[in-house]
Each structure stands twice: as C-alpha cells, then as structure tokens.
C-alpha cells in the first residue's frame, strides 16, 4: 500500500511471492485481478493435476511475460513502480507476530475495537455461521473478516459491547483467547471431503492440539500446517511445522517439515522425518517441541531455531538423542 492511493500486486513463484512491479489504483484492482486469473486459465497446465497451479506456470514464464499477457487483456499498460520504491524500508511498521490478531484490540477510531476469534481448524456449523453474522449485525458494523489462519475478525465493536460480544461468541463455541499453538493450527479439508487427501487432517489437527496442550504451555506462537496431499492447500511448506499426509502401509501418516515461514521470515520448510503414522506423530511432535524449548536461545522462535541447525542435528534433538 502506498498511502491510500495504490496497491502493488504480487505473484507466486517457487512457493514465494514476488513483486510484479506495477502500481494499481483501488478502483482498478478487481479488473486487474480478473485478467491475471484469465491469463492463468488460458495458459495453465490442464493435462497434469500435479502441475496445475499458477506457481508451475511461473516456473516457465517470466513475470514480464505474464504481465504482458495481462495487459493485452486489459487493453492498456499498467503503471510501473519506481525502481527505488522499497516497501520494506518505507515508513510502514513491521507486521505483527503470528496469531496477534486473536483477542480484543482498539482501533484507530476512538471507541471502536476489533475482536479476533479462533475457530478450531476453520470448521463452523451453519447455526454458528448465522449466529456470528447476527452478532456482527447487532453489536458492530456487520462486517466479518477472514484470516489466513482460518480464523475471523469482527471489526468496529464499540467499547460498551466488547464483553457482550465475547460472551456471545463463547456461548456458540468460539473464543477470543487461544493457546499459542491452536491459534496457528491450519488444516486442509482432508479426506473427509477431498478425494486426493491421504489423511483426515481436520480431525488429526484437533487431536494434536488436545494432546500437545496437555503436555506444555508455549510462550511463543507456533504455526502447524496439515495438508492431505502434495497440492498443499494448507501450505505445509510455510509452517513452523508442516505435515504432509501420506499412506504408510495402509494407515494414515505424515511427512514432517520444519522451518517454513512467510513475510519477513519467508522460507520453505525442510523435511526432517518421513512416513510417520499418526499414532507415532503425536509423541514425535511432543519431543520436537520439548527439544526446541530445551535448546533454544533466549527469545528464539521455532523457525529461527530450526534454521540454526542442520537436519542431522535437528533429528537428534527432536528424537531426544542429542
């Protein structure tokens, strides 16, 4: 964002986004996004499902080529960003730490607050959905905003209604206060609804949370992403701990990745364990997190801890064999 005047689109290459190098006015944004999608639809791989994502097209196309095709559909050239424009060193503040959206926070508008609400692995019943909409209408501006952690935010809640909203949310099974583990728990739809998934990721995520929360309390947030197949709808390669569902001798299991990140901590996770059945995964994650807590430096995040060690050392620490 450059003030309130323009936005700059990004495209994903090799699992990480790159600046497309253009500036777009908000009034143009919807059309630009539509044409970006149309270029992908026309040129993406439809013959191999494993190569069907935009990132695979961008492995063979340059960003300049993709932009040129988009501008053909638009019928005009987009404004190029100045070469010296650096968003990371601008006056913008660094992004908040993960999960910091959960809870009650004052907005810049006096007397208003936004409330971040945790949904267990993003699952919501129709009854809960209707009630959340009703709460937003009655006690706020009617808006509900979604997050990449499968949670949601209700903005514009007046001070006088904050406690009422929190109580109403708890009554339907949601909370504004969650553990530093559950707040970053992300799971794809799993084999309950997807024929490509090799594991019941939603159920396993909830079971992992129950198990790990009883073992210890974290003081820094952890992101755990569970995805059921290599299409990686839950982006296992971006989590502090990423779990990729597989079949292990007919049973549901996972490969385990560590060290993924996004934003200023952008990184692709490395595979540290292979082919663990789910019953073995729970104690393995317990050992991993306890090993991290035992050997980390003061204030060191899980991602930075894993990046400080090679895979052999991590395997020893995570297996309590160091």
Secondary structure as UniProt FT lines:
FT   TURN            3..5
FT   STRAND          6..7
FT   STRAND          10..13
FT   TURN            14..15
FT   STRAND          16..19
FT   STRAND          22..25
FT   HELIX           26..43
FT   HELIX           49..51
FT   HELIX           54..57
FT   TURN            58..60
FT   HELIX           63..74
FT   STRAND          79..80
FT   TURN            83..84
FT   TURN            88..89
FT   TURN            98..101
FT   STRAND          103..106
FT   TURN            110..111
FT   STRAND          112..118
FT   HELIX           120..122
FT   HELIX           126..139
FT   STRAND          145..146
FT   TURN            148..149
FT   STRAND          152..158
FT   HELIX           159..161
FT   HELIX           162..171
FT   TURN            172..173
FT   TURN            180..181
FT   HELIX           182..184
FT   STRAND          185..187
FT   HELIX           190..192
FT   TURN            195..196
FT   HELIX           201..213
FT   TURN            214..215
FT   STRAND          224..227
FT   TURN            230..231
FT   TURN            233..234
FT   HELIX           236..238
FT   STRAND          241..248
FT   TURN            249..250
FT   STRAND          251..258
FT   HELIX           263..265
FT   STRAND          270..277
FT   HELIX           278..295
FT   TURN            298..299
FT   HELIX           302..307
FT   HELIX           311..318
FT   TURN            319..320
//
